[in-house]
Amino acid sequence: MTSPSSRVQTNRPAKLEPNTPPGKQLRKPPGPWRIAWASFRRNPYAMAGLIVLSFFILVGLFAPFLTSYDPAKIDLLAANLKAGTDGHLLGTDELGRDTFTRLLYSSRVSLLVGFLVALGSVLIGSVVGSISGYFGGFVDTVFMRLVDVMNSIPLLFLNILVLAIFGTEFKYLIMVLVLTSWMSVARLVRGNFLQLREMQYVEAAKAIGVSSWGIIFRHLLRNASFPIIVNATLMVGGAILSESALSYLGLGIKAPQTSWGLMLSNAQEFMLVDPMQAVYPGLCILIVVLAVNFIGDGIQDALNPRKNTTLTGRRLERWRKSFSKSGT
């Protein structure tokens, strides 16, 4: 007979003592997404950008409840009214349409273009980059030369040419912006796959019979998701700027729809009469793009495992009180 104290210890979790608070020893460690969110929250610029972007999204969604005017209704008798005249908060444009209402509804189109273009570019770029990086060889050569050809073409002129040929419908605008924006994502994903495909878990997956497509989409693409998310966030701002430029040139959104770029295009003829008609949409574009860039930088810092963390004096003192044996 062996005494209880001489029994072999196992790896089974020890039972909690009666005086131990529940969950004290069984607290689940934070996952990578929770750690990233905690780091993101400590970035004041990123949080400010998130608040601003959320504000514009909510404003666009609830635009019918925030104004009683129709953004496409023309009233020539009320054209070019100053801000605050006859209930028009920001005045009216050259056709008597309420400027504040058009700004609200323009946020819908501009943000929708930004998110759809970013999503489509990430999907195409991720597929091309993952296949190129994993298989390598001839496949890699073909895809990367295609990327080089696309990068060598002036994209703005290509967008203008395609829209001039096929028309300026909303679907064509999204398609042409997606087809000219996926190359950076493809290069990024390819670079990550060239490194990840040499990992031991990939060799283990091959040994147990996992197919190449299973390794790509179930294992490697997950581990390459962090840089893809960062790049997608930054692409939203670029897509908004591209749509604004094309609308300013008359090849983007058409009436009765409205966007910030279209408002800028309509206001250029009245810069001397009412320059604020161009300031309002231009300021919205500036604020939203700046907010998206702040969010992208914050996500990049939060997901960067090699980031050097600097502790403030207050946080360092709190850490000492929590973990130091002497409590000093």
C-alpha positions, -999 to +999 in steps of 0.1 A: +000+000+000+013+034-009+004+065+010-017+092-007+013+116-006+035+091-025+011+086-054+021+095-089+009+129-099-011+132-131-018+161-154-055+162-144-065+197-132-066+200-095-099+206-078-106+240-064-103+246-027-134+255-009-122+290-003-110+296-038-133+319-058-150+302-088-131+306-120-099+318-103-078+289-114-098+280-145-097+314-162-094+310-199-064+328-213-072+356-238-072+346-275-053+364-302-083+384-313-090+396-277-054+406-273-055+425-306-087+443-296-071+453-263-041+467-281-064+484-306-084+501-279-052+516-264-046+535-297-064+568-294-061+576-331-075+542-341-104+545-317-112+580-330-111+567-366-135+539-356-159+562-340-159+586-370-163+558-395-192+543-374-208+577-373-208+580-411-221+545-415-250+551-391-257+585-407-259+568-441-282+540-428-306+563-410-305+591-436-343+590-442-349+596-405-325+625-402-339+647-430-373+653-446-360+663-480-356+642-511-320+643-523-330+642-560-359+668-558-352+699-579-366+733-568-352+760-590-369+787-570-347+777-540-314+774-558-281+784-542-296+793-508-272+801-480-268+778-450-298+780-426-322+796-451-358+782-452-349+752-431-319+741-452-292+735-427-263+737-452-282+756-480-290+742-514-271+736-547-276+751-581-307+730-587-323+737-553-315+703-538-308+703-501-271+700-495-273+684-461-296+657-474-273+650-504-243+646-480-262+621-460-273+600-490-238+604-506-222+586-476-242+555-485-228+553-520-193+563-512-189+539-483-207+511-502-182+515-530-153+515-506-163+483-488-174+464-519-142+472-538-121+463-508-140+430-504-138+421-541-101+430-543-093+409-512-111+379-526-094+379-560-060+389-546-061+362-519-070+335-544-043+345-569-016+351-543-023+319-524-022+297-555+009+315-568+028+313-535+019+277-526+025+260-560+053+282-572+071+273-604+053+279-637+021+289-619+039+315-599+056+329-629+024+333-649+005+350-621+033+373-611+039+384-647+001+392-649+005+413-618+035+431-633+015+438-664-014+452-644+009+474-623+026+488-654-007+501-668-019+536-657-049+525-637-067+558-638-067+559-676-077+522-677-107+530-655-117+559-677-113+538-708-134+509-695-162+531-681-163+551-713-168+519-733-192+499-711-210+528-695-211+543-660-235+520-642-228+512-606-220+476-613-194+485-639-178+510-615-174+484-589-161+458-614-134+481-629-122+493-595-120+457-582-101+445-613-075+473-609-070+470-572-063+433-564-026+432-573-012+445-540-032+419-521-019+391-544+017+401-538+011+403-501-005+369-498+021+353-521+049+366-499+033+352-468+026+318-485+062+315-496+072+315-459+042+296-445+044+267-469+078+256-454+063+253-419+062+219-402+024+218-398+022+220-436+044+189-439+023+172-413-009+180-432+006+166-464+017+134-445-018+127-433-033+131-468-047+167-467-052+180-503-034+210-515-066+231-516-073+220-481-039+232-469-043+265-488-078+274-476-080+257-442-045+262-429-023+287-447-049+313-456-060+315-419-024+323-408-021+349-435-053+367-425-038+394-403-019+412-430-049+407-454-072+425-429-048+454-426-045+458-463-082+455-469-088+483-443-065+506-461-080+498-495-114+512-484-100+547-483-083+542-517-115+530-532-134+560-519-108+583-534-109+565-568-147+567-569-146+604-561-121+610-588-141+592-614-173+609-603-156+642-605-146+634-641-182+625-649-175+587-652-187+576-618-221+578-600-248+594-621-280+612-611-304+606-595-279+588-573-254+610-555-219+607-541-194+630-526-174+630-558-204+638-579-212+667-556-177+680-561-181+677-598-214+697-597-199+724-574-169+732-596-189+756-618-201+776-588-169+780-568-170+818-570-207+819-561-208+794-533-175+777-525-190+759-496-208+735-520-174+720-527-160+723-492-187+701-476-182+669-497-145+674-499-143+676-461-164+645-458-140+626-481-110+639-461-124+629-427-136+594-438-104+585-456-083+598-427-104+578-403-100+546-423-062+551-425-061+556-387-081+523-383-057+505-407-027+517-388-043+507-355-051+472-368-015+469-381+000+478-347-024+455-329-017+425-351+020+430-353+037+404-330+071+422-332+058+455-320+078+470-291+053+477-263+061+507-242+048+507-206+038+540-190+047+547-154+012+541-142+009+508-160+043+497-148+034+505-112+002+486-115+021+456-129+045+457-100+017+457-074+000+428-091+029+405-097+057+415-074+061+393-044+070+421-021+042+443-034+065+472-041 
